[in-house]
């Protein structure tokens, strides 16, 4: 067996090992990633033993350096939105505006807008009470409402780099974050629409019941902040990032644009959003000590995500050292498969081991050395490569994904119903999102 074949086999076995350890044996994700990365570095690379740990540390640290502030500030926004009632305010106002007859599309927007900055599992926990209330009052089957809300939050979680998977993939492939935000939002919409109609079709003719509310599940909106103020912490960072991106595209990089580029840096934009969220909390019953608690809660929430994300970057650095990614590009580059390779790799990893973040990180690391071979080694090519990875990281949320259980348990629906409606919707959403990404790439790349 040639050295390349042996190394490729070791990389494949390392991926299988991570999947087996985390999905089957329920091993700690960081422990599994570290152990497998160390073993692969020693067996599958030409690194001197003295350099192995340095490479692991560099991969871990560089990944955290690119995304840690954004994740912490994003988590702080989520905590403030929850404690201030801002997330509930956005949801209730959208639903009041739409009316019961339009409860289903309103539920989609209810998840989509807060989901731009709030992690999907946190967002679902916050909004699940409203979802159950809408299901009960509008007489809409709960599996359908759960799938629509879950898909809306999941679409932006996977595609928009205010979230760790997309952010880490963009960092690994050196894609422009500002353009990724805009493109991620744009391509998450057709995916969400596909999931929406698919969920409705899967529930048609089924004997699914609306939610049954208990007395303590009645949602009061009397003390919630206003809709406009609640939107500020979510919308303002996106506006700042978009302005900076637009100015760069128009060629304005210096002079009057300098402070706008500073404010549009994702770290600063999310910091501004966090400060606005804290102001929202202060204006709605928050006390001085709450701000310390917000940061403490945010760090607690962000900590596990940062550790796993950094470990994924460490694993990616070792894969890069093996040279398998370059070889994969040489083999597949002439097959005109282009964006299909990163999509398939991410989809297989996501389906097998459950974590969209790990799937996106690992897939980006595998294809990074092959971008030139795939014809994606350009500013726009890197963006589309990240988008393909992120679309693959949607496929599919099922029993090995913690988010699947959040959607299922918080909605009080049966596992088989959640698998039939929500899981199948994530497959459709990922495939349709990728189809749109691939279609647009034919005209752009």
C-alpha positions in Angstrom: 0.0 0.0 0.0 1.4 3.4 -1.0 2.0 6.1 1.6 -0.8 8.2 0.2 -3.3 5.3 0.4 -2.1 4.5 3.9 -2.4 8.1 5.1 -5.9 8.4 3.4 -7.0 5.3 5.3 -5.7 6.7 8.6 -7.6 10.0 8.0 -10.8 8.1 7.1 -10.3 5.9 10.2 -9.8 9.0 12.4 -13.1 10.5 11.2 -14.9 7.1 11.8 -13.2 7.0 15.3 -14.5 10.5 16.2 -18.0 9.5 15.0 -17.9 6.2 16.9 -16.5 7.7 20.1 -19.0 10.6 20.2 -22.1 9.1 18.7 -21.9 5.5 19.9 -19.8 5.6 23.1 -21.1 9.1 24.0 -17.5 10.1 24.7 -16.7 13.8 25.5 -16.3 15.6 22.1 -13.2 17.4 23.2 -11.6 14.3 24.5 -12.4 12.4 21.4 -11.0 15.1 19.1 -7.8 15.5 21.1 -7.1 11.8 21.3 -7.8 11.2 17.6 -5.8 14.3 16.5 -2.8 13.2 18.6 -3.0 9.6 17.2 -3.3 10.9 13.6 -0.4 13.4 14.0 1.8 10.6 15.2 0.8 7.9 12.7 -0.3 9.8 9.6 2.1 12.8 9.3 5.8 13.4 8.9 5.8 15.8 11.9 8.7 15.2 14.3 7.4 14.2 17.7 8.7 17.5 19.1 6.4 19.4 16.7 3.3 17.4 17.3 2.1 19.2 20.3 3.1 22.6 18.8 0.9 21.8 15.8 -2.0 20.8 18.0 -1.7 24.0 20.0 -1.4 26.2 16.9 -4.5 24.7 15.3 -6.5 25.0 18.6 -5.3 28.6 19.3 -5.7 30.0 15.8 -9.2 28.8 15.6 -10.2 30.4 18.9 -8.4 33.6 18.0 -10.6 34.0 15.0 -14.0 33.3 16.6 -13.8 33.5 20.4 -14.9 37.2 20.9 -17.8 36.8 18.4 -19.1 33.7 20.1 -18.9 35.2 23.6 -20.6 38.5 22.6 -23.2 36.5 20.6 -23.9 34.4 23.7 -24.2 37.6 25.8 -26.8 39.0 23.3 -28.8 35.8 23.6 -28.8 35.9 27.4 -29.9 39.5 27.5 -32.6 38.9 24.9 -33.9 36.1 27.1 -33.7 37.9 30.4 -35.2 41.2 29.1 -38.0 39.5 27.2 -36.8 40.9 23.9 -37.0 37.5 22.1 -40.5 37.0 23.3 -41.4 40.5 22.3 -40.2 39.9 18.7 -42.1 36.7 18.5 -45.4 38.0 20.0 -45.5 41.1 17.8 -44.9 39.1 14.7 -47.7 36.7 15.6 -50.0 39.5 16.6 -49.4 41.3 13.3 -50.0 38.1 11.3 -53.1 36.8 13.0 -54.0 33.2 13.7 -54.7 32.4 10.1 -51.1 33.1 9.2 -49.7 31.4 12.3 -47.4 29.1 10.3 -45.5 31.7 8.3 -45.4 33.9 11.4 -43.8 31.1 13.2 -41.1 30.9 10.6 -40.3 34.6 10.9 -40.4 34.3 14.7 -37.5 31.8 14.5 -35.7 33.4 11.6 -35.1 36.9 13.0 -34.0 36.1 16.6 -32.1 33.1 15.1 -29.7 35.5 13.4 -27.8 36.0 16.6 -29.3 33.5 19.1 -28.1 29.9 18.9 -30.7 27.5 17.6 -31.1 25.4 20.8 -31.2 28.5 23.0 -33.7 30.2 20.6 -36.0 27.1 20.6 -36.0 26.9 24.4 -36.9 30.6 24.6 -39.6 30.5 21.9 -41.0 27.0 22.6 -43.7 28.4 24.9 -45.0 30.7 22.2 -44.8 27.8 19.7 -47.0 25.7 21.9 -49.4 28.7 22.6 -49.8 29.3 18.8 -50.3 25.6 18.1 -53.1 25.5 20.8 -54.8 28.8 19.9 -54.6 28.4 16.1 -55.3 24.7 16.2 -52.2 23.9 14.2 -50.6 20.5 14.7 -47.7 20.8 17.1 -45.3 18.7 15.0 -45.8 21.1 12.2 -45.2 24.2 14.4 -42.2 22.6 16.0 -40.7 21.7 12.6 -41.3 25.2 11.2 -39.7 27.0 14.2 -36.9 24.5 14.5 -36.1 24.7 10.8 -36.1 28.5 10.9 -33.6 28.7 13.7 -31.5 25.9 12.2 -31.3 27.4 8.8 -29.6 30.6 10.0 -27.6 28.7 12.6 -25.9 26.6 10.0 -25.5 29.3 7.2 -24.9 32.6 8.9 -21.4 33.2 10.5 -22.8 34.8 13.7 -22.8 31.1 14.7 -19.8 28.9 15.4 -19.9 26.3 12.5 -20.3 28.8 9.7 -17.8 31.2 11.4 -15.2 28.5 11.9 -15.6 27.2 8.3 -15.2 30.8 7.0 -12.1 31.3 9.1 -10.6 28.0 8.0 -11.1 28.8 4.3 -10.3 32.5 4.7 -13.7 33.7 3.4 -14.9 37.3 3.9 -17.1 37.3 7.0 -19.2 40.3 5.8 -20.1 38.7 2.5 -20.8 35.4 4.3 -23.3 37.1 6.6 -25.2 38.5 3.6 -25.0 35.3 1.5 -25.8 33.1 4.4 -29.0 35.0 5.1 -30.0 35.0 1.4 -29.5 31.3 0.9 -31.1 30.3 4.2 -34.4 31.7 2.9 -35.1 29.3 0.1 -33.9 26.4 2.3 -36.4 27.6 5.0 -39.2 27.9 2.5 -38.5 24.3 1.3 -38.6 23.0 4.9 -41.8 25.0 5.5 -43.7 23.4 2.6 -42.2 20.0 3.2 -43.2 20.0 6.8 -46.8 21.0 5.9 -46.9 18.2 3.3 -45.6 15.6 5.8 -48.3 16.6 8.3 -51.1 16.5 5.7 -53.5 13.7 6.4 -51.8 12.8 9.7 -53.7 12.7 13.0 -51.3 15.1 14.7 -52.9 17.1 17.5 -52.3 20.8 18.5 -50.5 21.4 21.8 -52.4 21.3 25.0 -51.5 24.2 27.3 -51.2 24.0 31.1 -52.2 27.1 33.2 -48.6 28.2 33.7 -47.9 28.2 30.0 -50.1 31.2 29.2 -47.7 33.9 27.9 -48.2 37.4 29.1 -46.9 40.2 26.9 -47.7 43.1 29.2 -44.2 43.7 30.6 -42.2 42.9 27.5 -40.0 45.6 25.8 -41.2 47.2 22.6 -40.8 45.4 19.3 -38.5 48.2 17.9 -36.1 48.2 20.9 -36.0 44.4 20.9 -34.9 44.4 17.3 -31.9 46.7 17.9 -29.4 44.2 19.4 -30.1 41.8 16.6 -30.4 44.1 13.6 -27.7 46.7 14.4 -24.7 44.4 14.2 -25.9 43.0 10.9 -26.4 46.6 9.5 -22.9 47.6 10.7 -21.3 44.5 9.1 -23.3 45.0 5.9 -22.2 48.7 5.6 -18.6 47.8 5.9 -18.9 45.1 3.3 -20.7 47.4 0.9 -18.0 50.1 1.3 -15.3 47.6 0.6 -17.1 46.4 -2.5 -17.4 50.0 -3.8 -13.7 50.5 -3.2 -13.9 52.8 -0.1 -11.3 51.4 2.3 -9.8 54.5 3.8 -10.7 58.0 4.8 -14.3 58.5 5.9 -14.8 54.8 5.6 -12.2 53.9 8.3 -14.4 54.3 11.3 -17.3 52.5 9.5 -15.0 49.6 8.8 -14.0 49.5 12.4 -17.6 49.4 13.5 -18.3 46.8 10.8 -15.7 44.4 12.1 -17.7 41.4 13.3 -16.1 41.6 16.8 -16.9 45.3 17.2 -20.4 44.9 15.6 -21.3 42.1 18.0 -19.9 44.1 20.9 -22.2 47.0 20.0 -25.0 44.5 19.8 -24.2 43.2 23.3 -24.1 46.7 24.7 -27.5 47.4 23.1 -28.8 44.2 24.6 -27.6 45.2 28.0 -29.3 48.5 27.6 -32.5 46.7 26.7 -32.1 44.6 29.8 -31.5 47.7 32.0 -34.5 49.4 30.6 -36.7 46.4 31.4 -36.1 45.8 35.1 -32.4 44.8 35.0 -30.3 45.7 37.9 -26.6 46.6 38.2 -25.5 43.2 39.2 -27.3 41.6 36.2 -24.6 42.7 33.8 -22.0 40.7 35.6 -24.4 37.7 35.6 -25.0 38.2 31.9 -21.3 37.9 31.1 -20.9 35.0 33.5 -23.8 33.2 31.8 -22.5 34.1 28.3 -19.1 32.7 29.2 -20.6 29.6 30.6 -22.7 29.0 27.5 -19.8 29.9 25.1 -17.2 27.9 27.0 -18.1 24.4 25.7 -18.7 25.7 22.2 -15.3 27.4 22.2 -13.5 24.3 23.4 -15.2 22.0 20.9 -14.6 24.5 18.1 -11.0 24.9 19.0 -10.6 21.1 19.1 -12.1 20.9 15.7 -9.6 23.4 14.4 -6.8 21.3 16.0 -8.1 18.2 14.2 -8.3 20.2 10.9 -4.7 21.3 11.3 -3.5 17.7 11.6 -5.6 16.7 8.6 -3.9 19.5 6.6 -0.5 18.2 7.7 -1.3 14.7 6.2 -1.6 16.2 2.7 -4.8 14.1 2.1 -6.8 17.2 1.2 -4.5 18.1 -1.6 -4.6 14.6 -2.9 -8.3 14.5 -2.7 -8.5 17.7 -4.8 -6.1 16.1 -7.4 -8.3 13.1 -7.7 -11.7 14.8 -7.8 -10.7 18.1 -9.4 -11.1 16.9 -12.9 -14.5 15.4 -12.3 -16.3 18.7 -12.5 -17.9 18.1 -9.1 -16.8 21.5 -7.7 -19.0 22.5 -4.7 -20.6 19.0 -4.5 -17.5 17.6 -2.6 -17.6 19.9 0.4 -21.4 19.5 0.6 -21.3 15.7 0.6 -18.4 15.6 3.1 -20.3 17.9 5.5 -23.6 16.1 5.1 -22.0 12.7 5.8 -20.2 14.0 8.9 -23.3 15.8 10.2 -25.6 12.8 9.7 -23.1 10.4 11.3 -21.9 12.4 14.4 -24.6 14.9 15.0 -22.8 18.2 15.5 -23.2 20.8 12.7 -20.2 22.7 14.1 -17.9 19.7 14.0 -19.2 18.8 10.5 -18.5 22.3 9.2 -15.1 22.6 10.8 -13.8 19.2 9.7 -15.2 19.5 6.2 -13.6 22.9 5.7 -10.2 21.6 7.0 -10.4 18.6 4.5 -11.1 20.7 1.5 -8.9 23.7 2.4 -5.8 22.4 0.5 -7.9 21.6 -2.5 -9.6 24.9 -3.2 -7.3 25.7 -6.2 -7.9 22.3 -7.7 -11.7 22.8 -7.4 -11.4 26.3 -9.0 -12.5 27.9 -5.7 -9.3 29.6 -4.8 -10.7 33.1 -5.2 -12.5 35.5 -2.8 -15.9 34.5 -4.2 -14.9 30.9 -4.6 -14.1 30.6 -0.9 -17.4 32.1 0.0 -19.3 29.5 -2.1 -17.1 26.7 -0.7 -18.1 27.8 2.9 -21.7 28.0 1.9 -21.6 24.5 0.4 -20.1 23.2 3.6 -22.7 25.0 5.7 -25.6 23.6 3.6 -24.2 20.1 4.1 -24.0 20.7 7.9 -27.8 20.9 7.9 -28.2 17.3 6.7 -29.6 15.8 8.9 -30.7 16.6 12.5 -31.8 13.3 14.1 -31.3 11.3 17.3 -27.5 11.9 17.6 -28.0 15.7 17.5 -28.8 17.5 20.8 -30.9 20.1 18.9 -33.2 17.3 17.7 -33.9 16.5 21.3 -34.4 20.1 22.2 -37.1 20.4 19.5 -38.7 17.1 20.3 -38.8 17.4 24.1 -39.6 21.1 24.4 -42.5 20.6 22.0 -43.7 17.5 23.9 -44.0 15.5 20.7 -43.1 11.8 20.0 -39.7 11.0 18.6 -41.1 9.2 15.6 -43.2 12.2 14.7 -40.2 14.5 15.1 -38.1 12.2 12.9 -40.8 12.0 10.2 -41.4 15.8 10.1 -38.5 17.8 11.5 -35.6 15.4 10.5 -36.8 15.0 6.9 -37.3 18.8 6.7 -33.6 19.4 7.6 -32.6 17.0 4.8 -34.8 18.9 2.3 -33.6 22.2 3.6 -29.9 21.3 3.2 -30.4 19.9 -0.3 -32.4 22.9 -1.5 -30.0 25.4 0.0 -27.1 23.7 -1.7 -29.0 23.6 -5.0 -29.5 27.3 -4.9 -25.9 27.9 -3.9 -24.7 25.7 -6.8 -27.1 27.4 -9.2 -25.9 30.9 -8.4 -22.3 29.8 -8.5 -22.7 28.9 -12.2 -23.2 32.6 -12.9 -20.8 34.1 -10.3 -17.7 31.9 -10.4 
